[in-house]
Amino acid sequence: MTEGKEIPMQDWIDAVRRELGVSAEAEVDAILDVARDAAHAVERKAAPMTTFLLGYAVANGANMKEAIAKIETLAKNWPPKE
């Protein structure tokens, strides 16, 4: 972060998209919700991995809203009952 100056998250997202050559728009609030659900249901370290897997699934053709719904359901029922 710049010394004494906060950089808005959207500026960061736009810079990363340009750097990686990604044209897709990010649904920031939905992705943050998925990260929150994973962090609270499992553990904090699950958040970045879950959002990575969400992005990977969407890049491979999954519908984003359906994938998010599946993750939300999984998180609500975590840990699985034996």
N, CA, C and O of each residue as an XYZ file, in Angstrom:
328
protein
N       0.844     -1.178      0.000
C       0.000      0.000      0.000
C       0.881      1.230      0.000
O       1.956      1.239      0.601
N       0.428      2.252     -0.667
C       1.168      3.493     -0.727
C       1.204      4.120      0.651
O       0.204      4.118      1.369
N       2.352      4.653      1.017
C       2.541      5.232      2.346
C       1.514      6.323      2.618
O       1.473      7.343      1.930
N       0.674      6.088      3.648
C      -0.298      7.077      4.076
C      -1.486      7.274      3.145
O      -2.335      8.124      3.412
N      -1.568      6.518      2.069
C      -2.666      6.697      1.116
C      -3.283      5.349      0.797
O      -2.599      4.430      0.346
N      -4.579      5.240      1.034
C      -5.279      3.991      0.741
C      -5.672      3.964     -0.737
O      -6.208      4.935     -1.271
N      -5.396      2.841     -1.378
C      -5.764      2.675     -2.778
C      -7.079      1.905     -2.816
O      -7.175      0.824     -2.236
N      -8.085      2.440     -3.486
C      -9.368      1.743     -3.554
C      -9.217      0.342     -4.152
O      -8.420      0.119     -5.063
N     -10.003     -0.592     -3.614
C      -9.911     -1.973     -4.060
C     -10.173     -2.104     -5.555
O      -9.522     -2.911     -6.218
N     -11.104     -1.335     -6.099
C     -11.395     -1.452     -7.526
C     -10.173     -1.090     -8.366
O      -9.947     -1.688     -9.417
N      -9.384     -0.115     -7.912
C      -8.149      0.220     -8.629
C      -7.203     -0.975     -8.644
O      -6.573     -1.258     -9.663
N      -7.102     -1.680     -7.510
C      -6.257     -2.869     -7.413
C      -6.764     -3.961     -8.361
O      -5.985     -4.562     -9.100
N      -8.059     -4.204     -8.331
C      -8.655     -5.240     -9.184
C      -8.389     -4.918    -10.654
O      -8.006     -5.798    -11.424
N      -8.593     -3.658    -11.042
C      -8.357     -3.259    -12.424
C      -6.892     -3.448    -12.814
O      -6.596     -3.892    -13.923
N      -5.979     -3.112    -11.906
C      -4.546     -3.278    -12.187
C      -4.176     -4.752    -12.349
O      -3.402     -5.101    -13.240
N      -4.721     -5.612    -11.498
C      -4.444     -7.048    -11.597
C      -5.020     -7.602    -12.898
O      -4.363     -8.387    -13.582
N      -6.226     -7.205    -13.241
C      -6.840     -7.658    -14.496
C      -5.971     -7.270    -15.687
O      -5.738     -8.086    -16.578
N      -5.492     -6.028    -15.706
C      -4.620     -5.588    -16.809
C      -3.331     -6.395    -16.828
O      -2.900     -6.856    -17.885
N      -2.712     -6.569    -15.663
C      -1.436     -7.278    -15.573
C      -1.561     -8.723    -16.057
O      -0.655     -9.251    -16.700
N      -2.695     -9.354    -15.741
C      -2.905    -10.759    -16.114
C      -3.611    -10.935    -17.456
O      -3.784    -12.059    -17.929
N      -4.015     -9.831    -18.064
C      -4.704     -9.921    -19.341
C      -6.091    -10.527    -19.227
O      -6.536    -11.245    -20.122
N      -6.773    -10.239    -18.126
C      -8.107    -10.787    -17.873
C      -9.140     -9.719    -18.213
O      -9.088     -8.607    -17.688
N     -10.071    -10.059    -19.089
C     -11.077     -9.081    -19.494
C     -12.381     -9.220    -18.711
O     -13.210     -8.311    -18.728
N     -12.567    -10.332    -18.036
C     -13.824    -10.578    -17.321
C     -13.988     -9.599    -16.155
O     -13.038     -9.271    -15.445
N     -15.207     -9.160    -15.996
C     -15.539     -8.313    -14.850
C     -15.702     -9.194    -13.620
O     -16.169    -10.328    -13.721
N     -15.326     -8.680    -12.482
C     -15.457     -9.431    -11.239
C     -16.711     -8.994    -10.493
O     -16.997     -7.802    -10.378
N     -17.444     -9.964     -9.995
C     -18.591     -9.671     -9.140
C     -18.066     -9.622     -7.713
O     -18.166    -10.593     -6.963
N     -17.507     -8.477     -7.356
C     -16.740     -8.322     -6.118
C     -17.549     -8.729     -4.890
O     -17.067     -9.518     -4.076
N     -18.751     -8.216     -4.739
C     -19.539     -8.520     -3.538
C     -19.827    -10.013     -3.419
O     -19.744    -10.574     -2.327
N     -20.164    -10.656     -4.528
C     -20.460    -12.092     -4.504
C     -19.213    -12.885     -4.138
O     -19.291    -13.839     -3.363
N     -18.071    -12.502     -4.686
C     -16.824    -13.204     -4.388
C     -16.428    -13.010     -2.933
O     -15.972    -13.950     -2.282
N     -16.599    -11.803     -2.421
C     -16.294    -11.550     -1.009
C     -17.224    -12.329     -0.082
O     -16.808    -12.784      0.983
N     -18.484    -12.481     -0.492
C     -19.424    -13.287      0.295
C     -18.982    -14.748      0.350
O     -19.054    -15.386      1.400
N     -18.528    -15.270     -0.780
C     -18.031    -16.650     -0.818
C     -16.818    -16.789      0.101
O     -16.712    -17.757      0.855
N     -15.913    -15.827      0.035
C     -14.724    -15.864      0.896
C     -15.117    -15.824      2.370
O     -14.557    -16.554      3.187
N     -16.077    -14.973      2.704
C     -16.546    -14.875      4.092
C     -17.157    -16.196      4.556
O     -16.870    -16.668      5.656
N     -17.999    -16.786      3.713
C     -18.641    -18.045      4.079
C     -17.599    -19.138      4.334
O     -17.703    -19.882      5.310
N     -16.603    -19.233      3.464
C     -15.552    -20.248      3.637
C     -14.730    -19.982      4.892
O     -14.410    -20.909      5.636
N     -14.391    -18.731      5.127
C     -13.583    -18.382      6.295
C     -14.315    -18.697      7.596
O     -13.709    -19.180      8.553
N     -15.602    -18.427      7.630
C     -16.370    -18.650      8.856
C     -16.760    -20.110      9.044
O     -16.802    -20.596     10.174
N     -17.045    -20.812      7.959
C     -17.488    -22.207      8.067
C     -16.327    -23.168      8.266
O     -16.472    -24.181      8.951
N     -15.181    -22.862      7.676
C     -14.052    -23.789      7.712
C     -12.933    -23.177      8.541
O     -12.774    -23.498      9.719
N     -12.165    -22.299      7.924
C     -11.121    -21.522      8.590
C     -10.691    -20.428      7.632
O     -10.992    -20.497      6.440
N      -9.997    -19.426      8.130
C      -9.616    -18.275      7.304
C      -8.864    -18.681      6.046
O      -9.096    -18.120      4.975
N      -7.969    -19.648      6.167
C      -7.167    -20.057      5.010
C      -8.012    -20.672      3.900
O      -7.552    -20.775      2.763
N      -9.223    -21.076      4.207
C     -10.100    -21.648      3.185
C     -10.623    -20.577      2.226
O     -11.004    -20.895      1.100
N     -10.646    -19.325      2.654
C     -11.220    -18.252      1.831
C     -10.499    -18.069      0.495
O     -11.156    -18.112     -0.544
N      -9.177    -17.867      0.473
C      -8.544    -17.668     -0.833
C      -8.607    -18.911     -1.715
O      -8.754    -18.798     -2.932
N      -8.500    -20.072     -1.126
C      -8.561    -21.306     -1.928
C      -9.960    -21.501     -2.508
O     -10.101    -21.940     -3.650
N     -10.980    -21.181     -1.741
C     -12.353    -21.325     -2.220
C     -12.632    -20.362     -3.363
O     -13.253    -20.741     -4.356
N     -12.181    -19.123     -3.233
C     -12.409    -18.167     -4.317
C     -11.583    -18.536     -5.556
O     -12.024    -18.306     -6.682
N     -10.400    -19.100     -5.357
C      -9.613    -19.594     -6.495
C     -10.388    -20.700     -7.215
O     -10.509    -20.685     -8.440
N     -10.905    -21.645     -6.453
C     -11.649    -22.756     -7.046
C     -12.916    -22.268     -7.743
O     -13.296    -22.798     -8.787
N     -13.566    -21.266     -7.172
C     -14.732    -20.664     -7.820
C     -14.325    -20.087     -9.174
O     -14.979    -20.348    -10.184
N     -13.258    -19.314     -9.196
C     -12.787    -18.728    -10.453
C     -12.393    -19.788    -11.467
O     -12.669    -19.654    -12.659
N     -11.753    -20.831    -10.993
C     -11.334    -21.925    -11.875
C     -12.558    -22.603    -12.486
O     -12.591    -22.892    -13.682
N     -13.557    -22.851    -11.654
C     -14.782    -23.490    -12.147
C     -15.467    -22.619    -13.194
O     -15.909    -23.118    -14.229
N     -15.554    -21.323    -12.925
C     -16.201    -20.404    -13.867
C     -15.390    -20.311    -15.160
O     -15.964    -20.262    -16.248
N     -14.075    -20.286    -15.049
C     -13.223    -20.242    -16.251
C     -13.395    -21.488    -17.105
O     -13.175    -21.461    -18.316
N     -13.790    -22.578    -16.461
C     -13.998    -23.832    -17.186
C     -15.457    -24.061    -17.564
O     -15.848    -25.176    -17.909
N     -16.255    -23.005    -17.499
C     -17.609    -23.083    -18.019
C     -18.739    -23.145    -17.010
O     -19.906    -23.124    -17.403
N     -18.432    -23.221    -15.719
C     -19.502    -23.261    -14.718
C     -20.223    -21.912    -14.676
O     -19.619    -20.863    -14.901
N     -21.503    -21.961    -14.387
C     -22.288    -20.745    -14.186
C     -21.916    -20.167    -12.824
O     -21.979    -20.873    -11.818
N     -21.530    -18.892    -12.779
C     -21.059    -18.298    -11.528
C     -22.114    -18.345    -10.428
O     -21.800    -18.728     -9.301
N     -23.338    -17.973    -10.720
C     -24.383    -17.962     -9.691
C     -24.647    -19.367     -9.153
O     -24.849    -19.546     -7.952
N     -24.644    -20.350    -10.029
C     -24.853    -21.731     -9.583
C     -23.683    -22.227     -8.745
O     -23.882    -22.916     -7.744
N     -22.468    -21.882     -9.148
C     -21.292    -22.289     -8.387
C     -21.294    -21.640     -7.009
O     -20.968    -22.290     -6.016
N     -21.656    -20.375     -6.944
C     -21.735    -19.674     -5.659
C     -22.787    -20.324     -4.773
O     -22.550    -20.515     -3.580
N     -23.937    -20.666     -5.326
C     -24.997    -21.309     -4.554
C     -24.518    -22.649     -3.985
O     -24.828    -22.985     -2.843
N     -23.767    -23.407     -4.777
C     -23.237    -24.689     -4.293
C     -22.260    -24.479     -3.135
O     -22.291    -25.211     -2.146
N     -21.400    -23.480     -3.267
C     -20.430    -23.199     -2.196
C     -21.158    -22.724     -0.942
O     -20.814    -23.140      0.164
N     -22.161    -21.860     -1.100
C     -22.934    -21.384      0.056
C     -23.602    -22.545      0.786
O     -23.581    -22.601      2.015
N     -24.192    -23.467      0.034
C     -24.839    -24.631      0.633
C     -23.813    -25.496      1.357
O     -24.056    -25.952      2.475
N     -22.683    -25.718      0.729
C     -21.620    -26.507      1.348
C     -21.164    -25.861      2.654
O     -20.993    -26.546      3.662
N     -20.968    -24.538      2.633
C     -20.511    -23.821      3.828
C     -21.547    -23.887      4.950
O     -21.189    -24.063      6.114
N     -22.822    -23.746      4.608
C     -23.884    -23.788      5.622
C     -23.969    -25.149      6.296
O     -24.385    -25.247      7.450
N     -23.581    -26.189      5.589
C     -23.661    -27.548      6.121
C     -22.302    -28.097      6.547
O     -22.132    -29.308      6.689
N     -21.336    -27.202      6.750
C     -19.989    -27.622      7.132
C     -19.847    -27.604      8.633
O     -20.321    -26.655      9.259
N     -19.237    -28.571      9.244
C     -18.632    -29.754      8.639
C     -19.700    -30.793      8.312
O     -20.786    -30.789      8.891
N     -19.376    -31.682      7.375
C     -20.356    -32.690      6.997
C     -20.625    -33.644      8.158
O     -19.743    -33.961      8.955
N     -21.855    -34.081      8.218
C     -22.210    -35.051      9.273
C     -21.738    -36.433      8.854
O     -21.865    -36.818      7.692
N     -21.210    -37.150      9.779
C     -20.683    -38.498      9.467
C     -21.739    -39.541      9.575
O     -21.467    -40.720      9.347
